[in-house]
């Protein structure tokens, strides 16, 4: 300070000052480098690490209708999804125009539909009969009236299917506490064959014809077929369970395969328009 105030500068003092400054700059640079590396490492851990293999790798934005609010349009399909205040989602008039079937023919499969419960939405297939290129989906609809159910078999995204011989209202009213999804899954029965669709052929449209269970009959699917009018009846005493790759269990009930859930004509000509409801079990 004395040299500075007097205007006299020592050459040796100047050299020491430069060296000290150089050391300080070097030290500052080193500390800044360490800090930057730490930040980058932290960011990598938080945002760029591969997800756990037990998690469903789905980065798409989910359709999120407001409970009790307006329905939202499905992606790459006709139809809507809405959410009731009790947590039940309902999908109406689910139809995928794939250039195969216009929706006005009899007993003609309309390619395959793929649905992902984790995003409440349709997943567009790579082609009319080929699964999405992402391989991320839970349940497919194919066959006559698109009423045959299959689950994803791709190893890293595979889903599973079971059923419970109880109504949908009973199932969602029974399994309500945290962890009860596992209990429901254990209580479920694995279908005897795939696809899970046709259950039994019935003689007439009577109340018993809407039941999956019958004396001496082993349940094989979710709908009954009335040959007299070539009409599919969604059963009322059966709930489908779908477990996705992440381990979430969804209770599913399918009402109908007809537009507006009402068959038109004899035989009906408005196949492949699906109506279903589902809820994720806790």
Backbone torsions as a table, in degrees:
resi	resn	phi	psi	omega
1	UNK	NA	-38.0	-179.6
2	UNK	-63.3	-46.0	179.4
3	UNK	-60.1	-39.6	-180.0
4	UNK	-65.6	-42.0	-177.9
5	UNK	-70.7	-32.3	-177.3
6	UNK	-87.7	-8.2	-179.0
7	UNK	83.3	1.9	179.7
8	UNK	-100.8	131.2	-177.9
9	UNK	-122.2	125.3	177.0
10	UNK	-78.2	134.4	179.9
11	UNK	-62.9	-42.9	-179.7
12	UNK	-63.6	-41.8	179.2
13	UNK	-61.7	-37.4	177.5
14	UNK	-62.2	-42.3	179.1
15	UNK	-63.3	-41.5	-179.9
16	UNK	-64.1	-38.8	-179.1
17	UNK	-64.9	-42.6	178.4
18	UNK	-63.1	-43.9	179.8
19	UNK	-62.6	-44.5	179.9
20	UNK	-61.9	-42.4	179.2
21	UNK	-62.8	-41.3	179.2
22	UNK	-61.2	-43.3	179.2
23	UNK	-62.8	-41.1	-179.4
24	UNK	-64.7	-41.8	178.8
25	UNK	-62.6	-44.2	179.9
26	UNK	-62.0	-45.0	-179.3
27	UNK	-64.2	-41.3	179.3
28	UNK	-63.0	-42.3	179.1
29	UNK	-62.7	-40.9	179.8
30	UNK	-63.7	-44.8	-179.8
31	UNK	-64.6	-39.8	178.9
32	UNK	-64.2	-39.2	178.8
33	UNK	-63.6	-42.9	179.3
34	UNK	-63.5	-42.9	179.9
35	UNK	-62.7	-43.2	-179.8
36	UNK	-63.7	-42.7	179.3
37	UNK	-62.5	-38.7	179.6
38	UNK	-64.3	-42.0	179.8
39	UNK	-64.3	-44.4	-179.8
40	UNK	-62.5	-42.1	179.1
41	UNK	-63.7	-41.6	179.1
42	UNK	-62.8	-43.4	-179.8
43	UNK	-63.6	-38.9	180.0
44	UNK	-63.7	-41.2	-179.7
45	UNK	-65.6	-38.5	-174.9
46	UNK	-80.1	-33.9	-171.1
47	UNK	-120.7	-19.3	-170.8
48	UNK	-116.7	-2.1	178.6
49	UNK	-69.5	145.8	175.7
50	UNK	-59.6	142.3	178.3
51	UNK	-68.6	159.6	176.1
52	UNK	-60.8	139.7	-179.4
53	UNK	-63.3	-14.3	179.2
54	UNK	-84.2	-6.3	-178.6
55	UNK	-97.6	148.2	178.6
56	UNK	-79.3	120.6	-174.0
57	UNK	-84.7	77.8	-177.5
58	UNK	-124.7	108.9	-177.3
59	UNK	-98.6	0.4	-178.9
60	UNK	-73.4	149.7	179.8
61	UNK	-76.5	131.0	-177.6
62	UNK	-77.5	149.9	167.9
63	UNK	-73.8	127.9	-174.1
64	UNK	-128.9	75.5	177.2
65	UNK	-64.6	148.4	178.9
66	UNK	-78.5	136.1	-180.0
67	UNK	-57.4	122.1	-178.6
68	UNK	79.2	1.9	-177.5
69	UNK	-99.3	-161.1	-175.5
70	UNK	-71.2	151.5	175.5
71	UNK	-75.8	152.5	177.3
72	UNK	-111.6	149.1	-179.9
73	UNK	-75.6	137.8	175.1
74	UNK	-68.7	155.2	178.9
75	UNK	-84.6	137.0	176.0
76	UNK	54.0	35.0	-179.6
77	UNK	-162.8	160.6	167.6
78	UNK	-83.9	148.2	177.6
79	UNK	122.8	168.3	-177.0
80	UNK	-135.4	162.7	171.9
81	UNK	-130.2	136.3	179.3
82	UNK	-135.1	161.2	-176.6
83	UNK	-123.1	125.3	176.7
84	UNK	-84.5	165.4	-178.2
85	UNK	-69.3	-14.4	177.2
86	UNK	-91.5	8.9	176.7
87	UNK	86.1	8.1	179.9
88	UNK	-93.1	127.9	174.9
89	UNK	-91.5	140.3	175.9
90	UNK	-125.5	128.2	177.5
91	UNK	-106.7	127.6	-177.0
92	UNK	-122.3	142.1	176.4
93	UNK	50.1	47.7	178.8
94	UNK	-76.5	108.3	-177.4
95	UNK	-142.6	134.0	179.2
96	UNK	-112.8	114.9	179.0
97	UNK	-79.4	109.0	-174.5
98	UNK	-118.7	13.5	179.1
99	UNK	74.1	13.9	-180.0
100	UNK	-103.6	-44.6	-171.4
101	UNK	-145.9	128.9	-174.3
102	UNK	-82.0	-10.9	-177.0
103	UNK	102.9	7.3	-178.9
104	UNK	-130.9	44.4	177.3
105	UNK	-132.4	167.8	-175.0
106	UNK	-105.1	129.5	174.5
107	UNK	53.1	40.1	-178.9
108	UNK	-117.3	117.1	179.5
109	UNK	-60.3	141.4	179.8
110	UNK	-109.0	59.4	-178.9
111	UNK	63.4	-149.2	-179.8
112	UNK	-122.0	140.7	170.5
113	UNK	-107.3	148.1	179.1
114	UNK	-130.0	127.8	-176.9
115	UNK	-122.5	140.7	179.7
116	UNK	-118.8	110.5	-176.1
117	UNK	-69.2	-27.3	-177.7
118	UNK	-69.2	-21.4	177.1
119	UNK	-117.0	4.9	177.7
120	UNK	54.8	44.0	-170.1
121	UNK	-153.0	158.7	170.6
122	UNK	-70.6	145.7	174.3
123	UNK	-117.0	122.5	-175.8
124	UNK	-68.9	128.3	177.7
125	UNK	-71.9	157.3	176.4
126	UNK	-64.1	-29.1	171.7
127	UNK	-147.4	-178.2	-177.3
128	UNK	-61.5	-25.9	-177.6
129	UNK	-126.3	16.8	-178.2
130	UNK	-123.6	138.5	-176.4
131	UNK	-62.4	161.0	178.4
132	UNK	-56.2	145.6	-178.8
133	UNK	-63.9	-25.0	178.3
134	UNK	-71.9	-18.9	-177.2
135	UNK	68.6	9.0	-177.1
136	UNK	-100.1	106.5	175.6
137	UNK	-168.3	165.1	-176.2
138	UNK	-113.5	-48.6	-172.8
139	UNK	-134.5	134.0	177.5
140	UNK	-112.7	153.0	-180.0
141	UNK	-122.9	122.9	-177.5
142	UNK	-148.2	-171.9	177.3
143	UNK	73.5	-165.6	-178.5
144	UNK	-56.5	122.6	-179.5
145	UNK	64.5	11.9	-174.8
146	UNK	54.8	41.2	-176.5
147	UNK	-102.1	-4.4	178.9
148	UNK	-87.3	129.0	-176.3
149	UNK	-103.6	134.9	172.6
150	UNK	-135.6	155.7	177.6
151	UNK	-111.3	161.7	-179.0
152	UNK	-64.0	128.4	-179.5
153	UNK	-110.3	3.0	179.9
154	UNK	-66.0	128.2	-168.8
155	UNK	-51.3	-40.6	-175.8
156	UNK	-91.7	3.4	178.7
157	UNK	-140.7	18.9	-172.5
158	UNK	-64.0	139.7	174.2
159	UNK	-115.0	169.8	-177.3
160	UNK	-133.6	158.6	-178.7
161	UNK	-133.5	139.8	172.3
162	UNK	-142.0	179.5	173.4
163	UNK	-144.6	157.5	173.7
164	UNK	-122.7	131.3	-178.8
165	UNK	-80.1	62.2	177.2
166	UNK	-145.8	157.0	178.4
167	UNK	-66.6	158.2	178.9
168	UNK	-60.1	-42.6	-179.8
169	UNK	-61.4	-38.1	179.3
170	UNK	-66.9	-43.3	-177.3
171	UNK	-64.9	-49.5	-177.2
172	UNK	-72.2	-19.2	176.8
173	UNK	-85.4	-17.2	-179.1
174	UNK	-92.0	-44.7	-174.7
175	UNK	-98.4	83.7	-172.4
176	UNK	-118.1	-16.0	-176.1
177	UNK	-94.4	159.1	-180.0
178	UNK	-56.7	132.2	179.3
179	UNK	88.9	-4.1	-177.4
180	UNK	-74.4	-14.5	176.0
181	UNK	-59.7	-40.1	178.8
182	UNK	-65.5	-36.7	178.4
183	UNK	-66.5	-42.5	178.3
184	UNK	-62.8	-42.8	-179.0
185	UNK	-62.4	-41.0	177.9
186	UNK	-64.4	-35.7	-179.4
187	UNK	-74.7	-18.0	-177.3
188	UNK	-71.9	162.3	179.4
189	UNK	-113.6	135.3	176.7
190	UNK	-76.6	130.0	-179.8
191	UNK	-57.1	146.1	-179.0
192	UNK	-70.3	-19.8	-179.4
193	UNK	-155.8	165.9	177.7
194	UNK	-123.9	136.8	5.7
195	UNK	-76.6	163.6	177.6
196	UNK	-99.0	101.9	-175.5
197	UNK	-147.2	-89.8	-177.4
198	UNK	-67.6	129.5	-180.0
199	UNK	-100.6	-60.1	178.6
200	UNK	-157.4	158.2	176.2
201	UNK	-94.9	132.3	-174.7
202	UNK	-113.7	161.3	-172.6
203	UNK	-86.3	-34.0	-176.8
204	UNK	-156.1	165.9	-177.8
205	UNK	-83.9	75.8	177.4
206	UNK	-112.2	165.0	-179.4
207	UNK	-53.4	-37.3	-179.1
208	UNK	-68.7	-20.9	-179.5
209	UNK	-73.1	-11.6	178.2
210	UNK	-94.4	7.2	179.6
211	UNK	-99.8	138.6	176.8
212	UNK	-73.6	-39.3	-177.4
213	UNK	-81.4	145.9	176.2
214	UNK	-154.4	152.5	-179.7
215	UNK	-54.5	126.5	177.9
216	UNK	74.1	8.2	-177.2
217	UNK	-108.2	135.4	174.1
218	UNK	-95.2	123.4	-178.2
219	UNK	-60.5	129.3	-177.2
220	UNK	-122.9	-10.4	-177.0
221	UNK	-166.3	-174.2	-174.8
222	UNK	-101.9	-10.8	-179.1
223	UNK	-129.2	153.3	173.1
224	UNK	-106.1	154.7	-175.4
225	UNK	-119.9	121.8	177.9
226	UNK	-97.4	108.8	-173.8
227	UNK	-67.0	-29.2	-176.5
228	UNK	-57.5	-37.5	179.4
229	UNK	-121.1	8.0	-178.7
230	UNK	53.1	49.7	-174.8
231	UNK	-118.3	139.7	176.4
232	UNK	-92.4	133.1	175.9
233	UNK	-112.1	119.8	172.1
234	UNK	-68.7	129.0	-177.7
235	UNK	-72.4	152.7	-174.7
236	UNK	-105.0	-7.9	-176.7
237	UNK	-113.6	26.3	-176.7
238	UNK	-138.8	133.7	176.8
239	UNK	-121.4	128.6	177.9
240	UNK	-84.9	138.6	173.8
241	UNK	-112.9	130.1	176.6
242	UNK	-122.6	124.0	175.5
243	UNK	-106.6	121.1	-179.8
244	UNK	-84.6	179.1	-173.8
245	UNK	-65.0	-26.9	179.4
246	UNK	-78.3	-9.4	179.0
247	UNK	97.9	-0.2	177.3
248	UNK	-72.4	140.8	-179.0
249	UNK	-113.3	128.4	179.7
250	UNK	-115.2	131.5	171.4
251	UNK	-87.8	129.9	-172.9
252	UNK	-130.5	137.0	173.9
253	UNK	-131.0	128.2	179.2
254	UNK	-104.1	123.2	-179.2
255	UNK	-79.8	-50.7	-163.7
256	UNK	-160.2	160.8	174.3
257	UNK	-115.0	20.0	-176.1
258	UNK	-117.0	150.1	178.0
259	UNK	-58.5	133.7	-176.8
260	UNK	58.4	21.6	177.7
261	UNK	58.0	28.2	-178.9
262	UNK	-136.0	116.1	178.2
263	UNK	-66.2	137.7	179.9
264	UNK	-120.9	123.4	178.4
265	UNK	93.7	165.3	176.3
266	UNK	-132.4	104.0	-1.6
267	UNK	-72.8	161.0	-179.5
268	UNK	-61.8	146.8	-179.7
269	UNK	-113.8	1.4	-176.0
270	UNK	-110.9	51.3	176.8
271	UNK	-71.7	168.4	170.0
272	UNK	72.5	16.1	172.7
273	UNK	-107.8	104.6	-168.4
274	UNK	-93.2	145.1	170.3
275	UNK	-128.0	127.1	179.6
276	UNK	-146.9	161.4	174.8
277	UNK	-131.9	153.2	-179.4
278	UNK	-157.6	160.7	176.5
279	UNK	-150.1	137.5	175.1
280	UNK	-76.0	124.5	-179.2
281	UNK	-80.6	143.4	-176.3
282	UNK	-72.8	NA	NA
